[in-house]
Amino acid sequence: MSEFLKFAYELLSQVVYNIVVWLAALLKVLVTGWAQYFLIFITYFPTLSIPGKILSVLLMLLLIAIPILIIVIVVRRIILNHQLKADKSDNAALYREIGRLNKQVLSLMDEKNSILALKVNAMGGTERIPYMGASALTDDVIPTVEAVTGGAAQAAAASERAGTVMGQAVPAGSGEVTGQSASVAPIPGPSGDVANAPVVQAVISEASRNIEHRFPKLALVDEKYEHFVLPVYDNEVTLEEFVERYRRFAASQLHLYYTPEIVRRFVAGMAASKLLILEGISGTGKTSLPYSFSRYMDNPATIVSVQPSYRDRTEILGYFNEFSKRFNETEFLRALYEANYRPDPTLIVLDEMNLARIEYYFAEMLSVLEMPSKDEWVLDLVPTAWEGDPKKLDAGKIHVSDTTWFIGTANNDDSTFTITDKVYDRAMPIELNERADAFECELEPHCDVTAEHLQYLFQKAKVEHPISDESMDKLQKMDAYLQTRFRLAFGNRIMKQMYDFIPVYVACGGTELGGMDYIIARKVLKKFESMNVSFVRDEITGLINYIEKTFGKAEMPDSKAYLRRIQNLY
């Protein structure tokens, strides 16, 4: 035994000695050996050539970098281990949250498949159809085709149950339901027997119609106006007073400030089109202008924030849900419906309207507003009328009231789409590129005015302030010049808007040439942006000279400034 102990001692002592020698050598390589390294470097460096000196310096730098890198790695590892230990409790909470979310997902899948199973069961079958949900993770039973489709005997039993729906007896295989006539094609079973086919479809249709409200939001609007008392409207106000009183109202009650020129353009734009587009840099009051204007008329605007995902009319009007048998209503639809109750102007604001393509989600509305007869301003919501539908719906259709104006705000940056000529031609663009100075005034109350009175003031302005023959002659000459040089023309729609816009602009305190200048700059010259770059740059100077010669050097400042901006842009 003593010989073994002697053997073990000598063996282990040699192992320990070798480990110590290895550690001492490693320590000498990385730490204590640097004095010898530098001594060798200093000895040989003076005798080396220039390339040798450069290589010797690089070699020394490499040797220095190795221990530094090892130290950095060790320190980073220590810090990482410390952080992982510190975050241990946070990681546990995160794992628990992930588990909870997984359970919620499985629960939602279970609920969805339950609804689908109920839908299929309504078509026949004596037993509930199994479905794949959260239980699919633990159960081994999968629904069979026979269990889903059922047999002839199951169909007959379902027919008998359907015949007693709502306490009314219905013969099996009959196509009639007590109290109404329903023609339903029989549904054959797997054996082809249709003698006892169920009439569940007719019963489902009847039960769906007995839902109290498939338009809950619109039903609330009906309740709101059932005993609504309209205010006393001011039908004596003139357009100039209307504009100035609004400026004082916005300043005194909302601390919002607008120049008389912007307000004149906005009101005249309402006379020229049901769709206005407010453009300009951020922070100039594009959204607050229609908001404060609607507050001034005591009918707050509905502001709809347009999303980039908008693709069709359902995004703003909603859609009918076949499962819940209810219409998924939007605030846009509610405001459109409520406008049929109110005689005062209703403003619906599409905020950031060019985040999505306007000609996609707003296409149907653009077409409806082009109809010459107001009776044709209708939108289909559902195919047929049901009992309990809102009062102002006509056979599933909603009427677009003549008291409604649509106001869109638009920014021009990388996150938005370009507004196409199709939209611009139908709309009236209003540019807001600068903020008005604040001013003090007395507290101004709101102004209750009907849309009918505003329309009357618009028509009155066309009679009292028609476009002069002199201005029309200059306009026709400019039209001929643009057709000859640029192949641009004043279309019929632009001419109609000009006849509507300019008289109201004058009645609000503006000048005839000022209104004409604004229409030409925003509706005609804007088309230069889509023309050939070099061609426009060379011809714009001649057009500016022609405008000054025709209208005068001091006139048409908007048009000339716009042309110079286009010229500098190119």
VENVENPE-V128485 format. One line per field, one symbol per residue. ss: DSSP state (A for helix, B for strand, O for the rest). burial: I if it has 16 or more other ideal C-beta (glycine too) atoms within 10 Angstrom, else O. Layout:
# VENVENPE-V128485
ss = ???
burial = ???
This chain:
# VENVENPE-V128485
ss = OAAAAAAAAAAAAAAAAAAAAAAAAAAAAAAAOAAAAAAAAAAAAOOOOAAAAAAAAAAAAAAAAAAAAAAAAAAAAAAAAAAAAAOAAAAAAAAAAAAAAAAAAAAAAAAAAAAAAAAAAOOOOOOOOOOOOAAAAOOOOOOOAAAAAOOAAAAAAAAAAAOOAAAOOOOOOOOBBOOBBOOOOOOOOOOOOOOOOOOAAAAAAAAAAOOOOOOAAAAAAAAAOOOOOOOOOOOOOOAAAAAAAAAAAAAAAOOOOOOAAAAAAAAAAAAAOOBBBBBOOOOOOAAAAAAAAAAAOOOOOBBBBOOOOOOOOAAAAOBBBOOOOBBBOOAAAAAAAAOOOOOBOBBBBBBOAAAOOAAAAOAAAAAAAOOOOAAAOBBBOOOOOOOOOOOOOBOOBBBOOOOBBBBBBBOOOOOOOOOOAAAAAAOBBBBOOOOOOOOOOOOOOOOOOBAAAAAAAAAAAAAAOOOOAAAAAAAAAAAAAAAAAAOOOOOAAAAAAAAAAAAAAAAOOOOAAAAAAAAAAAAAAAAAAAOOAAAAAAAAAAAAAAAAAAAOOOOOAAAAAAAAAAAAAO
burial = OOOOOOOOOOOOOOOOOOOOOOOOOOOOOOOOOOOOOOOOOOOOOOOOOOOOOOOOOOOIOOOOOOOOOOOOOOOOOOOOOOOOOOOOOOOOOOOOOOOOOOOOOOOOOOOOIOOOIOOOIIIIIOOOIIIOIIOIOOOOOOOOOOOOIIIIOIIIIIIOOIIOIOOOOIOIOIOOIOOOOOOIOIIOIOOOOOOIIIIIIIIIOIOOIOOOIIIOIIIOIIOOIOOOOOOOIOOOIOIIOIIIIIIIIIIIOOOIOIOOOIIIIIIIIIIIIIIIIIIIOOOIIIIIIIIIIIIIIOIOIIIIOIOOOIOOIOIIIIOIOOOOOIIOIIOIIIIIIIIIIIIIIIIIIIIIIIIIIIOOIIOOIIOOIOOOOOOOIOIOIIOOOIOOIIOIIOOIOIIIIOIIIIIIIIOOOOOIIOIOOOIIOIIIIIIIOOOIOOOOOOOIOIIIIIIOIIOOIIOOIIOOIOIOOOIOOIIOOIIOIIOOOIOIOIOOOIOOIIOIIIIIIIIIOIOIIIIIIIIIIIIIIOIIOOOOOOOIOOIIOOIIOOIOOOIOOOIIOIIIOIIOOIIOOI
